[in-house]
Amino acid sequence: MTDNKIEFFKYHGTGNDFILINSFEKEIILTKEDISLLCHRRFGVGADGLIFLRKKDGYDFEMDFYNSDGNKGSMCGNGGRCIVAFAKDLGIIRSETFFLAPDGAHNAIYYSHDKIKLQLKNVNNIEKHPLGLYLNTGSPHLVIYKKNNDIDVYSEGRKIRYSDYYRNEGTNVNFVVYNDNIKEIYTYERGVEAQTYSCGTGTVASAISLNKTDGIRSPIRLKTLGGDLIVYFNNIGKDIYSDIWLEGHVEKVFEGIYNL
C-alpha cells in the first residue's frame, strides 16, 4: 500500500463490529483522527472500534485496540474473538493461541468462525452501587436489572456513564432483562458513546452478576441484539470468579482499501 492508502478488514462478533488492520510484518501507525474517521459510519468504513494485529515477542500476536472515538480502549471481549479469527485467517495461528491485549495476556481457542472461545481475566471484586452491581472484566461495567426491554438504552446509559458518580473514567452500562428463561442484555458502551449490538466484557459482567444475585450456574447464555453469547466461569469464593470464558460466533464481512 502507498502511504495514503491502507488495507483493512471488517469483522463482527454478534454485531459488535471492528476494523482489523494487519500490522504483523510492517508496522502501521494511524493518528487518533485517522482512526475516528475510519470508524465513522457516514464518512468512513464504520465500526465500533479499530484493532491492529501487531507482532509481539513471547506471544502469538498483540491486540492493539482503539475505540471508535480514536482513543486507546480497554479490553474488548468481542474484539478479542474477532482478532483471533483474523489471526487464523492470516495463517498466524492454528487453533489455540496466546496473545497480548490491553489488559494483559489471554488464551483463546478457535474451533470455527461459529465458535471462538476467549478467556478473560479473573474477577476478584463486585461492588454494590446505587443503581446496580459494578465489576471489572477487563473493562468497567455497571449491571442494572430491568423487568422488560422497554429501555431507552442511549439516553439512560449516557446519563449514567457521564454522571458525577463515574466522572473519573466513566463506565459501560448494561441493562439485563431476566424473566424465567429470558436473559437479554442491552449495552451502552463507553468510547463508542452509543448502544452497541453486543458487548463481550459486558456480557461476562452480566453473567457473573446473575450468578451472584440469582445463583444461575455456568454456562449462562445471554441474548444480545446481534446474537447469543455464552459465558463459562467458576465461582471459587465470595465475589471471586476464575476460568472465565466468552464464546460466540465471528463473521468476516468484507475487506478493502481506504484512502486516508
C-alpha positions in Angstrom: 0.0 0.0 0.0 1.1 3.6 -0.6 1.4 6.0 2.3 -2.1 7.4 1.8 -3.8 4.0 1.3 -4.4 1.3 3.9 -5.7 -2.2 3.6 -8.4 -3.1 6.1 -10.7 -6.0 7.0 -14.1 -5.8 8.6 -15.2 -8.4 11.2 -18.1 -8.5 13.7 -18.8 -10.6 16.7 -22.5 -10.8 17.3 -23.0 -7.4 15.7 -20.1 -5.7 17.6 -18.1 -4.6 14.5 -14.4 -3.8 14.1 -11.9 -2.7 11.5 -8.9 -5.1 11.6 -5.5 -4.0 10.3 -2.6 -6.3 9.7 0.4 -4.7 11.2 2.2 -8.0 11.9 5.1 -7.7 9.4 5.0 -4.0 8.6 4.2 -1.6 11.4 1.2 0.7 10.6 0.6 3.8 12.7 -2.6 5.9 12.5 -3.5 9.1 14.2 -6.5 9.4 16.5 -8.2 11.4 13.8 -7.5 8.7 11.2 -9.0 6.0 13.5 -12.0 8.1 14.3 -12.7 8.8 10.6 -12.2 5.2 9.6 -14.8 4.2 12.3 -17.3 6.9 11.3 -20.5 5.4 9.9 -21.1 8.2 7.4 -17.6 9.3 6.3 -15.6 6.2 6.9 -15.8 2.4 6.9 -17.9 2.3 10.0 -17.2 0.3 13.2 -17.4 0.2 17.0 -13.6 0.1 17.1 -10.4 -0.5 15.3 -7.8 -3.2 16.1 -4.2 -3.5 14.9 -2.8 -7.0 14.9 0.9 -6.5 15.8 3.9 -8.7 16.3 4.9 -9.2 20.0 7.8 -11.2 21.4 6.6 -14.0 23.7 3.1 -14.0 22.2 1.4 -15.2 19.0 0.4 -11.5 18.4 -0.7 -8.3 20.1 -4.2 -6.9 20.1 -3.8 -3.0 19.9 -7.4 -1.8 20.4 -8.9 1.6 19.8 -12.5 2.8 20.4 -14.4 4.4 17.6 -13.6 7.9 19.0 -9.9 7.2 18.2 -8.8 6.8 21.8 -7.0 3.7 23.2 -9.5 1.3 24.6 -9.6 -1.1 27.5 -10.2 -4.8 26.9 -12.9 -5.7 24.4 -14.2 -9.3 24.5 -15.8 -9.4 21.1 -12.8 -7.6 19.6 -10.6 -10.3 21.1 -12.6 -13.0 19.5 -12.6 -11.1 16.2 -8.8 -10.8 16.2 -8.4 -14.5 16.9 -10.5 -15.2 13.7 -8.4 -12.6 11.9 -5.1 -14.2 13.0 -6.5 -17.6 11.9 -7.5 -16.3 8.5 -4.0 -14.8 8.1 -2.4 -18.1 9.0 -0.7 -16.7 12.1 -2.3 -19.3 14.4 -3.9 -22.7 14.2 -6.5 -23.4 16.9 -5.2 -22.4 20.4 -3.5 -19.1 20.8 -1.9 -16.9 23.5 -1.9 -13.2 22.8 -1.4 -9.8 24.5 -4.4 -7.5 24.9 -4.9 -4.1 26.6 -5.4 -5.7 30.0 -2.6 -8.4 29.6 -2.3 -11.9 28.3 -5.2 -14.0 27.1 -5.8 -17.5 25.9 -8.3 -18.3 23.1 -9.5 -21.3 21.2 -10.5 -21.2 17.6 -13.0 -24.0 16.7 -14.5 -22.3 13.7 -15.9 -18.8 12.9 -19.1 -20.0 14.5 -17.4 -20.9 17.8 -14.5 -18.9 19.2 -13.7 -19.0 23.0 -11.8 -16.3 24.7 -10.5 -16.5 28.3 -10.9 -13.3 30.3 -9.2 -12.1 33.4 -10.4 -13.3 36.9 -12.9 -11.2 38.7 -12.0 -10.5 42.3 -14.4 -7.8 43.4 -18.1 -7.0 42.8 -19.3 -3.7 44.3 -22.9 -2.7 45.1 -23.5 0.7 43.5 -26.7 2.9 43.8 -28.2 1.5 40.6 -26.7 -2.0 40.3 -23.6 -4.1 40.5 -20.2 -2.8 39.4 -17.3 -5.0 38.3 -14.3 -5.0 36.0 -14.0 -7.8 33.4 -11.1 -6.1 31.6 -13.4 -3.1 31.2 -15.5 -1.4 33.9 -19.2 -2.4 33.8 -22.4 -1.4 35.7 -25.1 -4.1 35.5 -28.7 -2.9 36.1 -31.6 -5.3 36.1 -34.8 -4.4 34.3 -38.3 -6.0 34.2 -38.7 -5.7 30.5 -36.9 -4.4 27.4 -38.7 -1.1 27.2 -35.4 0.8 27.8 -34.0 3.9 26.3 -30.5 2.5 26.3 -28.8 5.5 24.7 -30.4 8.2 27.0 -30.4 6.2 30.2 -26.9 4.7 29.6 -25.3 8.0 28.6 -26.8 9.8 31.7 -25.2 7.2 33.9 -21.9 7.0 32.1 -21.4 10.8 32.4 -22.8 11.1 35.9 -20.7 12.5 38.8 -20.6 9.1 40.3 -18.4 7.8 37.4 -16.8 11.1 36.4 -13.2 9.8 36.8 -13.2 7.3 34.0 -16.8 6.6 33.1 -18.4 3.2 32.9 -20.1 0.9 30.4 -23.7 0.4 31.3 -25.5 -3.0 30.8 -29.3 -3.4 31.2 -30.2 -7.0 31.9 -33.7 -8.3 31.4 -34.2 -11.6 33.3 -37.6 -13.2 33.5 -37.9 -17.0 33.8 -35.7 -18.3 30.9 -35.3 -15.0 29.2 -31.8 -13.4 29.6 -31.3 -10.4 27.4 -28.6 -7.7 27.6 -28.6 -4.2 26.2 -25.3 -2.2 26.4 -24.3 1.5 26.3 -20.6 1.4 25.5 -18.0 3.9 26.7 -15.8 5.0 23.9 -18.4 4.3 21.3 -20.8 6.5 23.2 -23.8 4.7 21.9 -25.7 1.5 22.2 -23.9 -1.4 20.5 -25.4 -4.6 19.2 -23.2 -6.6 21.6 -20.6 -6.2 24.2 -18.3 -9.2 25.2 -16.9 -7.9 28.5 -20.4 -6.6 29.4 -22.0 -10.0 28.7 -19.4 -11.6 31.0 -20.1 -9.0 33.7 -23.8 -9.6 33.4 -23.5 -13.4 33.6 -21.4 -13.1 36.7 -23.9 -10.7 38.2 -26.7 -13.2 37.5 -24.8 -15.8 39.3 -24.2 -13.6 42.3 -27.7 -12.3 42.6 -29.8 -15.3 41.4 -27.4 -18.2 41.7 -27.6 -19.0 38.0 -24.9 -21.5 37.2 -22.3 -21.6 34.4 -22.7 -21.7 31.5 -25.0 -18.8 31.0 -26.4 -17.9 27.6 -27.3 -14.2 27.1 -29.2 -12.8 24.1 -27.8 -9.6 22.6 -29.1 -7.6 19.7 -26.5 -9.3 17.4 -27.0 -12.9 18.6 -26.3 -15.2 21.6 -23.1 -15.3 23.7 -22.2 -18.0 26.2 -20.2 -17.3 29.4 -18.4 -20.0 31.4 -16.9 -19.5 34.8 -16.0 -20.9 38.2 -17.1 -19.2 41.4 -14.3 -20.0 43.8 -15.2 -17.7 46.7 -17.1 -14.6 47.7 -17.1 -12.4 44.6 -14.2 -14.3 43.2 -14.5 -15.8 39.7 -11.9 -17.7 37.7 -11.6 -19.7 34.5 -13.9 -17.2 32.7 -14.6 -17.8 29.0 -16.7 -16.0 26.4 -18.0 -18.0 23.5 -19.7 -16.9 20.3 -19.6 -16.6 16.5 -17.5 -14.2 14.4 -18.0 -13.2 10.8 -15.7 -11.6 8.3 -17.9 -9.0 6.5 -15.6 -7.6 3.8 -12.1 -6.2 3.1 -10.9 -3.2 1.1 -8.6 -0.3 0.6 -9.2 3.0 2.3 -7.8 6.3 1.1 -6.6 8.3 4.1 
